């Protein structure tokens, strides 16, 4: 009996470690860095991305970024949903396709070639919080509905053949129901007054 319990515990441990090797659960409010390398020069197209925990990854890390595990990146959005944000960092020339359970949900565009450095190569050129507001860097946002999500990303255009970028999820702002609710109550009150007159 003791041997069976030990074997069951080992089996659970093996399954958990195997799942965590390919699935990367993520949380809100954190920039996650990922990378890609087509191995064929520039520009390349539809290059699969990997997490920065990959042994071959080249991910220079500013202080406010977490290295992503390998995709898919998974999470469950709570109501009213999450905003997914992606941005290229360092050098331009890249564009991304973002997929949720294999369906395309966001496509960014190339805004500058790979000679363009985020904010002209200033001291924060690797910082996603800086690059996401740079008009020359490829970036985008999409609202994700409440429920489970499984995100994968391809570098649709990889200007240098390889590179790094970052993504994050944040709770969506609550819808402003105050004016709508007030308007409905005023309409109901007016209708009741009109009927009683």
VEXLOKOL-404159 format. One line per 5 residues: number of its first residue (from 1); their letters; for each residue x, y, z of C-alpha. Coordinates in nm, 2 decimals. Each point is the difference from the previous one (the first is absolute). Example, Ala and Ser with C-alpha at 12.3 -4.5 7.8 and 13.67 -1.06 7.14 Angstrom:
<pts>
1 = AS = 1.23/-0.45/0.78; 0.14/0.34/-0.07
</pts>
This chain:
<pts>
1 = XXXXX = 0.00/0.00/0.00; 0.28/0.24/0.09; 0.17/-0.08/-0.33; -0.32/0.08/-0.20; -0.03/0.34/0.18
6 = XXXXX = 0.36/0.08/-0.08; -0.05/-0.09/-0.37; -0.32/0.20/-0.02; 0.18/0.30/0.15; 0.28/-0.03/-0.24
11 = XXXXX = -0.24/-0.03/-0.29; -0.18/0.32/0.11; 0.34/0.18/0.03; 0.11/-0.11/-0.34; -0.33/0.11/-0.16
16 = XXXXX = 0.02/0.34/0.17; 0.36/0.06/-0.10; -0.07/-0.10/-0.36; -0.30/0.23/-0.02; 0.19/0.29/0.15
21 = XXXXX = 0.28/-0.05/-0.26; -0.23/0.10/-0.28; -0.28/0.20/0.16; 0.06/0.34/0.14; -0.27/0.13/0.23
26 = XXXXX = 0.01/0.38/0.03; -0.15/0.27/0.23; -0.12/0.35/-0.04; 0.22/0.31/0.03; 0.33/-0.15/-0.11
31 = XXXXX = 0.20/0.05/-0.32; 0.11/-0.34/-0.13; 0.29/-0.02/-0.24; 0.02/-0.26/-0.29; 0.23/-0.05/-0.29
36 = XXXXX = 0.03/-0.15/-0.35; 0.27/-0.11/-0.23; -0.07/-0.11/-0.36; 0.36/-0.11/-0.05; -0.01/0.13/-0.36
41 = XXXXX = 0.08/0.37/0.00; -0.22/0.29/-0.07; -0.28/0.06/-0.06; -0.18/-0.32/0.09; -0.37/-0.08/0.02
46 = XXXXX = -0.23/-0.19/0.23; 0.27/-0.09/0.26; -0.13/-0.18/0.31; 0.10/0.16/0.32; 0.13/-0.16/0.32
51 = XXXXX = 0.03/0.10/0.36; 0.32/0.16/0.13; 0.06/-0.30/0.23; 0.11/-0.20/-0.31; 0.37/-0.09/0.03
56 = XXXXX = 0.07/0.16/-0.34; -0.19/0.33/0.07; 0.18/0.33/-0.02; -0.22/0.23/0.22; 0.17/0.30/0.15
61 = XXXXX = -0.22/0.09/0.30; -0.07/0.34/0.13; -0.11/0.01/0.36; -0.38/-0.01/-0.04; -0.04/-0.30/-0.23
66 = XXXXX = -0.05/-0.37/0.08; 0.13/-0.27/-0.24; -0.30/-0.19/-0.14; -0.01/-0.38/0.00; -0.05/-0.17/-0.34
71 = XXXXX = -0.35/0.05/-0.15; -0.29/-0.05/0.02; -0.04/0.27/0.26; -0.32/-0.08/0.19; -0.23/0.18/0.24
76 = XXXXX = -0.37/0.04/0.08; -0.14/0.35/-0.04; -0.25/0.12/0.26; -0.29/0.24/-0.08; 0.00/0.24/-0.18
81 = XXXXX = 0.30/-0.15/-0.18; 0.37/0.08/-0.05; 0.19/0.23/-0.23; 0.29/-0.18/-0.18; 0.28/0.23/-0.10
86 = XXXXX = 0.30/-0.09/-0.21; 0.30/0.22/-0.10; 0.32/-0.04/-0.19; 0.31/0.12/0.19; 0.36/0.09/-0.09
91 = XXXXX = 0.00/0.01/-0.38; -0.30/0.05/-0.23; -0.09/-0.19/-0.32; -0.21/-0.27/0.16; -0.37/-0.07/-0.01
96 = XXXXX = -0.20/-0.26/0.20; -0.30/-0.23/-0.03; -0.16/-0.09/0.33; -0.21/-0.31/0.03; -0.24/-0.12/0.27
101 = XXXXX = -0.07/-0.37/-0.01; 0.14/0.01/-0.36; -0.23/0.28/-0.13; 0.15/0.33/-0.11; -0.11/0.28/0.24
106 = XXXXX = 0.25/0.27/-0.07; 0.25/0.10/-0.28; 0.24/0.28/0.04; 0.17/0.19/-0.28; 0.36/0.09/-0.08
111 = XXXXX = 0.05/0.37/0.06; 0.38/0.04/-0.05; 0.27/-0.22/-0.13; 0.26/-0.19/0.21; 0.23/0.30/0.00
116 = XXXXX = -0.24/0.19/0.23; 0.07/-0.02/0.37; -0.28/0.05/0.26; 0.00/0.37/0.10; 0.31/0.04/-0.21
121 = XXXXX = 0.21/-0.24/0.20; -0.02/0.19/0.33; 0.07/-0.16/0.33; -0.35/-0.16/0.01; 0.00/-0.16/-0.34
126 = XXXXX = -0.06/-0.35/0.15; -0.28/0.12/0.23; -0.34/-0.11/-0.13; -0.17/0.28/0.21; 0.21/0.24/-0.21
131 = XXXXX = -0.03/-0.17/-0.34; -0.38/-0.06/0.01; -0.05/0.38/-0.03; 0.27/0.04/-0.27; -0.18/0.07/-0.33
136 = XXXXX = 0.27/-0.18/-0.20; -0.03/-0.33/0.18; -0.25/-0.27/-0.09; -0.26/-0.05/0.28; -0.36/-0.07/0.05
141 = XXXXX = -0.28/-0.07/0.25; -0.31/-0.22/0.00; -0.28/-0.06/0.25; -0.04/-0.36/0.11; -0.33/-0.12/0.13
146 = XXXXX = -0.04/-0.17/0.34; 0.10/-0.36/0.00; 0.30/-0.22/-0.08; 0.27/0.11/-0.25; 0.30/-0.17/-0.16
151 = XXXXX = 0.23/0.25/-0.18; 0.26/-0.07/-0.26; 0.19/0.26/-0.21; 0.18/-0.01/-0.33; 0.23/0.27/-0.14
156 = XXXXX = -0.19/0.04/-0.32; 0.29/0.22/-0.12; 0.33/-0.03/0.17; 0.21/0.29/-0.13; 0.33/-0.14/0.13
161 = XXXXX = -0.10/-0.37/-0.01; 0.01/0.00/0.39; -0.10/0.23/0.28; -0.18/0.06/0.32; -0.33/0.15/0.10
166 = XXXXX = -0.23/0.02/0.30; -0.37/-0.05/0.08; -0.22/0.04/0.31; -0.36/-0.04/0.11; -0.19/0.25/0.21
171 = XXXXX = -0.36/0.00/0.13; -0.23/0.19/-0.24; -0.16/0.31/0.15; -0.35/-0.05/0.14; -0.27/0.13/-0.24
176 = XXXXX = -0.15/0.33/0.10; -0.36/-0.10/0.08; -0.08/0.30/0.21; -0.13/0.22/-0.28; -0.19/-0.30/-0.16
181 = XXXXX = -0.16/-0.10/0.33; -0.09/0.36/0.07; -0.15/0.05/-0.34; -0.21/-0.32/0.03; -0.13/0.11/0.34
186 = XXXXX = -0.09/0.35/-0.13; -0.18/-0.16/-0.30; -0.20/-0.23/0.23; -0.09/0.29/0.23; -0.12/0.21/-0.29
191 = XXXXX = -0.20/-0.29/-0.15; -0.18/-0.05/0.34; -0.08/0.37/0.03; -0.13/0.00/-0.35; -0.22/-0.30/0.06
196 = XX = -0.14/0.14/0.33; -0.08/0.34/-0.16
</pts>
